């Protein structure tokens, strides 16, 4: 009988740099879903890969002094190595620089142009370089990119556009008719209310201001804009051909059963991508799941904050499966999760070393101590056994139900509930007490048999999430992994089988103080390694921005700049970016709202002397009146720094 297919993808990782643990989480999450579907008997195809074109990569390669291809080869290889290190069982690793992908993108672009969905025009709007996205003024949040919060710059260039509005109503109807299409539901509501229902703007799908991209073959000065290039990997990777020569694999696997992506790119996958597919007359993916972010304890990971954690660092400290357990189990279904070194140690000690590792070790040790390692079923049962068996056999359905809803963390919780029930069973039956009574020998044997059987079933269910640990447990128990169908049966462990004589500690407990000392030493070594590189730089990094139109001296003299002293500051409620400051300027106090919350806390602002544009026309931001502008400088990574006088100047001093 033919197995039911299941095609799952991750977003392809952008090759601008090494992925941190938050990026790695997505690959591990997709792997756990793919492995579980295989266990259930599905014919799974799991695709991941790298997104390798765009202006940001062109800039990064230039900074590194290498060609764009050399740069992406290095970074793509690093990403693939990390995915392999984390034991992800992908079937295909696609790169958008692969020849077959580039050729299909060119053909898709030409097809959409020929049928009138793409037309040539000029783009003038606000552009976010890190996100490689254009926005209208109305889409900006506090004048900044609505996706990443960084500043945007005006941009104007000749471009090709896709007629998004042509398919908008059809997409709205599809979303309404398929409530499962966008998950979680909060993401669906966001897309409908913020983008689709207000009306879609036509989408820029080519660029001329940089060269690192797939050329539009009939107009070579244009390169295909990143999203039309990147999103099509989901079909080119399985053999799509827009001339009608698609492979048998494409015909079998498309539409995708699940696109697993980060919540920050949900718009591209649930609006742009479905509309592209409609234009190509292809069915839409069955489901797009926008997972939350994995944050450091002090917020979103960024190099500028110095709080980035990488997967290989964690693996060096804790091992692959401990890291897999943490990122899968600690990430809520809909809200952002948190990772810290201290929390990793706590979970390893409590859940992995104690609940699971100690259970396996105690069971094997007692089997060796009381029966020379032989595990036998004697049939001497008591009522407490039935409750254990009910929990063990009921876990399969509970896990399956959670996985059907993509609640991976909850599925792992169910498996560990099984292991906790086994630990409780030891406390209830007290094997050490039974061992003192010769007449209870057969009962003791049955207790240990039940424990081994329960652990075998639990370990088999654990494989999708912690495959190496499953293998280690079953090896020590001298047992085979159960098939999905066999997980409904209690008592399959061969009676008379022998466990290992020397059980291996699955997870060694760690001392948090010792771990943090090693972490600090690691960070110090990284800083020292970077220091010589800084000294060797011939010149400081610079920032080039697009020049604005020239102004006359008279125009400039209309602006009044003065030194202001911040005497009070508070966060603006319901805003992630705004601070409201009371600024003393001479004998006046002005209220000024600034989008600097990501870089400054209110208490840090008080007492600072800053540069203020004082005659800016008052305006309301987030409903609060702002009577001027506090000036900042912005670095390469979006970091903001207040402009302050290098000598102590009185509040109100003119800046001239």
C-alpha positions, 0 to 999 in steps of 0.5 A: 500500500502506498504511504501517504506523503508529507512535504515539510520545509523550513525557511531557507537561512539567509547567508549573511552570517553564522546562525545563532541558536534562535535560527537553529531552533527552526531546523530542529523543530522541523526535524522533530516533526519530520521524524515523527511523521516518518515514525507514523508511516508517512513518506516524508520529504524534508527540505531546508537550505540557504538564501544567498542573494541580495544587497546585504550579502553584496555589502558583506562580501565587499567588507570581507574582501571576497567575491559574493559567491565565495562569501555565500559558499563559506556561510552556506557550508557553515549553516549546513554543518550546524544543521548536520551537527544538530542531527537534522534529517533533511532530505534536501539542502537547497541553495538559491545559487544552484543552477537549476534553481536560478534557471527556473526563477528566470523562467518563472519571472518571464512567464509571469511577465508574459501573462501580464502579472509583472510590469515595468515601472519605477519605485519610490518609497522607503527601503530597509536594507537588513530586511531587503523590503520596501514599505510605504509611509503608512506601513512604517511604525514610528517611521521605521521598518515594521518588521525589524524596527531599524531605520529606513532610507528613501529609495527610487529606481526602475523596477518590475512590479507584481500585480498583487491586487489582482489576486488579493480577494482570491487569497482572502477567500482562501484564508477564510475557507481554510482556517488551518492555512495560517497558524497560529490564529493570531498570525492569520488575524494579523495578516488579514487586518494589517495587510489584506483587508486594507488593500495590497500595494503592487510588489517590487520584484526586481532591483537595479541598485545592486548586482548580486542576484539572478538576472532578469534574462530579458532585461539584464540590468535588473536582478530578481528581487529576493522574495520571488527568488527565495520563496520559489525554492519550495517548488524548484527544490522538488523539480518544478518546471513552469514549461510543464516538464516538472518531475514526478517528485513535484507531482507527488509532493506538491502542495507542501503540507507544512511551511515552517517559518519564523513569525517575522517572515509570515507576511511573505509566506502567507501573502506574497507566496500564495499569490505567486502560486495562484499566478502560476496556477499551482495549489497553495501549501496546506499550512504555514506555521509562524513559530515564535522566537527564542530570545536570550534572557535580556531580549532578542539576540544581536551581536551589538548586545553581545548576547548571541548564543550559538548552537555549537557552543551549547553542544560543547557544554551540554551535548546535542540531545540536551540542546535539542530537548531544550529548544524544543521543550522550552519554546511555547506554541505562540509566545517567545521562548527564553534561553540562558546558560543558567536555565540550560543547566537547570533543565539538564539537571532536573529533567534530563539527568534526574527524571530520565537519566536516573530512571534508566540507571536505577532500573538497569542497576537493580536488574543487575543487582537482583537478577544478574541483568536478566529481565523476566516477566513472571505474571505476578501482578498487582493493581498498581501495575495497571495504572502504570500500563495505562499511562505508558500505553496512553502516551502514544495518542497524547503525543500524536494529538499534540503533534497534529497541532504542532505543539511539540513542547507539549508532546515532549511533556507527555513523554516525560510524564511517562518517565515520571510515572515510571519513577513514581512506580519505583516509589510505589513498589519499592524494589529494595524492600521486595528484594529482602523477601525471598517469597517476593522474588517473582513480584520483584522480577515483574516490577523490573520487567514493567519498568524496562518495558515502560522505558522502551516504549517511552524511549521509542516515542522520544526518538523524534526529539532526542534520537541519540538518547533513544539509541543509547537507552535501547542499547543499554536495555538490549532492546529494539526500537518499537514501530509506531504500531507496536507502541499500543502493546505492553509486554513486547520486551523478550522475557529473559533478555539481559540488560547491559552490565555497566549502565552509561550515565546519559546526562551528567549533572552540572554545577551552574557556577562552574558552567558560568565560569567557563562561559565567561572564559569563553567570552573573554577568549572570543573578545581577545581573538577579535581584538587583534583584528580590530587593531589591524584595521587600516581605517574605521568602518564608515556608513554611506547613506543616500544623499538628500537634495541640497538645501540653501543656507537660508533653509538650514538657518530656519532650523534651531538646535539647542542643548537640552537636559533630560529631567524626566523620562518614561516608556510610552505604553503600548509601544515597543520603541518609544520613550517620552522625555521631558527636556529642559531647554533654557527656561522652558520644558518640552515634551519629546517622543523618541524611538530609542527604547531599544537602546536606552532605558528611561532611568538612563536618559535622566540627566543627559545633555542632548542635541535637540531640534527645538522648532520642529512642528509639534506632532502626535506619536502613539497619541502623545504630543511631541514638541521637538526631536532629540538627535541620534547617530545610527551605526551599521547594525542599527545601534543608536547613540545620543548626540551629546556635547563633549563639554558640559554646556548649559541647557539651552545653549545654541548649537551653531 
